[in-house]
Every structure is written in structure tokens, then in C-alpha cells.
Amino acid sequence: MASPISISNSNSLNILDFAVNKGHGVKGLAELGLKTLPSEYIQPPQERIDTSIKHAHLNSIPLIDMSKCEDPEVAEAICNAAQKWGFFQIVNHGVPMHVLKDVKDATHGFFGLPAEEKLKYSKERSVTNNARYGTSFTPEAKKALEWKDYLGLFFVSDEEAASLWPPICRNQALEYIKSSEMVVKKLLEILMNGLNVKEIDEIKESMLMGSKRINLNYYPKCPNPELTVGVGRHSDVSTLTILFQDDIGGLYVRNTETMKWIHVRPISGSLVINVGDALQIMSNGKYKSVEHRVSANGSHNRISIPIFVNPKASDVIGPLPEVLQSGDKPVYKHVLYSDYVKHFFRKAHDGKATIEFAKA
């Protein structure tokens, strides 16, 4: 490991080249022993996160026990959470604890690989678009970079994953995706019932959960964490996102009523569920995708592992007919899902701005 250096005397270090092009990521920067945060990562004051708010607001997103998911009160709690919060945590969800531990360990394993091994999965070198290693979010579009490295894995088939995903984490990532399928289906069944959709036929199933992507996210220990973010303000473009986070914490959700940021306290063995833009569009705004972001941490390395449950790229999404039966006017137009996703990824994180792309 290199000896500790300070940005003030390391002008020869090209941060973007080192972190992005050479594949070291922010993990590599952290391991240089930097004493101060590189200027490329310093966020504007309005985007920084006051982590003291995790103590200031003791209320948090709803916690729901899925062991009683056939109980009408549980279904009502899920629908209410999707409407009011856009986020909730679930326990007794049926995903085995050993599966969560294995995918957590595999995430640490991948990011512990040498830079040249991780770089094989970079945008420029990966043999497939469905396995992508990177750092920050669209670095070419960012005014300030985010303190995060990630591996994105888009699921096509077991066969493709076996041949193209990194061997150190592919089996564990696949097992997590498969183990979560039952609870995803149950949640979507409940949420659709809340929209008077009584049957999820083949067409609706494709729109709701036709594709899946898993991200392995790594947030290294950061100098000056108060000056940057792990992830900036955004809402997901998914139908639902299922997140497993370790016990470090750092996820913040904006309460749509108070507009205050709420820290999502990690609960051992739980999964965090959030509504994505696609479900907000299909529900005509009844279910809310909400802004969330992630803080940097000055004392711990942190991982989080979301599964994004999405429409297929070729699906055209818009308000479901059942939602408009009562005479409500459509808030959103019909859009090709791949166009919506491209719009999201071609710009920096900008809160809820992406949803405007689908406004009627």
C-alpha cells in the first residue's frame, strides 16, 4: 500500500484516470491513505448530508412482518407504505439468512480483487453489457463524483451468468435473486390488488417484473465524508427495488410530507423495499417513488446490494387501465421503458427530475 499522501502535495495524481480509467475506483483512492478528499468528489453545500439527522428523527420508514402476508391488515400496511413513504422494511421475508451473508461476503470478495481483475468488467473492456464494473454514477456527466464503486449484473439467463459474470460472486448473486422471487411476487400481488388489478396476466407480469438487475455496491471509508455523498439524490427507475444493506447504515429517504431526510436504520435480517418510477407511472401516481441518497462514512467500509425489478426494455409502460376506470385522468403518458432508462442514465443524479420525462 502506498504511503499516506495529501491532495495538496499529490498534484501528479490524476484522480479521474486513477479511479475511473485504471479501475482503482474510490476503494483504490481510500487505500492510498489520502488525508483530504479529492476536489472532484466535493459536493455543493446543498447536496451534502447532515448525518446528525439520523439522531434527530427517530421515526423511520414502516417495518412490516411478511410472515403474516395473507392478513388483510398486512396488505393494507404495504399499500399504505407505498403511497405515503414509497419505502418500507420487511422481516420474515423468506430469503434465507445464509444467502444474504453469502452475497455480502461475495461483494467484499469482488471489491478485494486487484484493479486489473475488476477492470475486465469495465465499460470499455467487458465482453457483455450485462456485467459492468464502475465508480460513481455516469462520471462523464457529474459535476461532482460520488464516493462509491459498483458492479452491475443484468440477469438474462443462468447460462449467461455462469459464463460472463465474475466467478467470485456470480453464484451468490444468482442465489440472492432467485431466493427473493417469491417475496417480490407476493409484494406485487398485494400492490396490484391495491390498484384493483385482480389478476397479473402475462403482459402485466412482463411490465412489472420482466427483467432484473443486481448491483453490488461498495462504499469505502472516506476522508471528509461530510463533504461528499455515496449516492446523490435520485429515485429508482425500477418497478420495485429490494435492498439488502449491512449494519453500518447510511441510506436516507425524503419524507414527502415533511420533506425532511430520514435515516433508514439497519435492522438485522431485514430487506428494504422501495417503489420505483415505473410503478409510480403504472399506478398513475398512487404509489410514490421517492428521493433517496446515501452518505459517505469516515470510519467504516459499507456495502449494499439492491435488486432492481423492472419492466422489460421493450415494454411500453403507462397508467394501468384498472387505475383509470374510476375516471381519473392519466398523469403520465405511455413511454417505451428503454427510452425512460436511457434518459435516466445520460445525466447526473437530479432527484425526481426523471419522472418529468413521462408526464402527460
KASULUR-V321530 format. One record per backbone hydrogen bond with DSSP energy under -1.0 kcal/mol. CO is the residue of the C=O (numbers start at 1). NH is the residue of the N-H. E is the energy in kcal/mol with one decimal. If there is no record, write none. Layout:
co-><CO	CO>
nh-><NH	NH>
e-><E	E>
This chain:
co-><5	6	7	10	13	14	15	16	16	17	18	19	24	25	26	27	29	30	38	39	40	44	49	50	51	52	52	53	62	64	66	68	71	72	73	74	75	76	77	78	79	80	81	81	82	86	88	89	90	91	96	97	98	99	100	101	102	103	104	105	106	107	110	114	114	115	118	119	121	122	128	130	132	134	138	146	148	149	150	151	152	153	157	158	159	160	161	166	166	169	170	171	172	173	174	175	176	178	180	181	182	183	184	185	186	187	188	189	190	192	192	193	199	201	202	203	204	205	206	211	212	213	214	216	217	218	219	224	225	227	229	231	233	234	236	238	239	240	241	242	243	244	250	251	252	253	255	260	262	263	267	271	272	273	274	276	277	278	279	280	281	282	283	291	292	293	294	294	297	302	303	304	305	306	307	308	309	309	310	312	313	315	317	320	324	331	335	336	337	338	339	340	341	342	350	352	353	354	355	356	358>
nh-><35	9	10	13	15	18	19	20	21	22	24	25	28	29	30	31	32	33	41	42	145	47	51	53	54	55	56	57	89	91	69	71	75	76	77	78	79	80	81	82	83	84	85	86	288	275	273	64	271	66	100	101	102	103	104	105	106	107	108	109	110	111	113	117	118	119	121	122	133	126	131	154	152	150	141	148	136	218	134	216	132	214	161	162	163	164	165	169	170	173	174	175	176	177	178	179	180	181	184	185	186	187	188	189	190	191	192	193	194	195	197	196	201	205	206	207	208	209	210	310	155	308	153	151	304	149	302	227	228	43	147	294	351	292	277	278	276	309	274	307	272	305	295	264	293	262	259	255	253	265	270	90	243	88	241	280	281	282	283	285	284	320	286	254	234	252	230	231	222	219	246	217	244	215	242	213	239	240	211	315	338	337	335	323	327	360	317	340	341	342	343	344	345	346	353	355	356	357	358	359	333>
e-><-1.3	-1.6	-1.6	-2.1	-1.0	-2.8	-3.1	-2.4	-1.4	-2.6	-1.7	-1.9	-2.2	-1.5	-2.9	-1.9	-1.2	-1.3	-2.2	-1.3	-3.0	-2.2	-1.2	-1.9	-1.4	-1.5	-1.3	-1.8	-3.1	-2.0	-1.4	-2.0	-1.9	-2.4	-2.0	-2.2	-2.3	-2.6	-2.3	-2.1	-1.6	-3.0	-1.9	-2.7	-2.6	-2.4	-3.6	-3.0	-2.0	-2.7	-1.5	-2.4	-2.4	-2.2	-1.9	-2.6	-2.4	-1.8	-2.0	-2.0	-2.6	-2.2	-1.8	-1.1	-1.9	-2.7	-2.1	-1.9	-3.4	-3.1	-1.0	-2.1	-3.3	-2.6	-2.5	-1.8	-3.1	-3.0	-2.5	-2.6	-2.8	-2.8	-2.3	-2.5	-1.4	-2.6	-1.9	-1.8	-1.7	-2.4	-2.6	-2.2	-1.9	-2.1	-2.7	-2.6	-1.2	-1.0	-2.1	-2.5	-2.1	-2.5	-2.5	-2.3	-2.3	-2.6	-2.6	-2.1	-1.7	-1.6	-2.7	-1.8	-1.1	-2.7	-1.8	-2.0	-2.4	-2.9	-1.7	-3.0	-2.5	-3.7	-3.1	-1.8	-1.4	-2.6	-2.5	-2.0	-1.1	-2.9	-3.1	-2.2	-2.5	-2.3	-3.1	-1.5	-2.4	-2.8	-2.0	-2.5	-2.8	-3.0	-2.3	-3.0	-2.2	-3.3	-2.7	-3.0	-2.7	-1.1	-2.4	-2.9	-3.3	-2.2	-2.2	-1.9	-2.7	-2.4	-2.2	-2.9	-1.3	-2.6	-1.3	-2.4	-1.5	-3.0	-2.5	-1.7	-2.9	-3.4	-1.7	-2.5	-1.9	-2.4	-2.5	-1.8	-3.3	-1.4	-2.3	-1.7	-1.8	-3.1	-2.7	-1.1	-1.8	-2.8	-2.7	-1.8	-2.4	-2.2	-2.0	-1.6	-2.2	-1.2	-1.6	-1.0	-1.4	-2.0	-1.6	-1.2	-2.7>
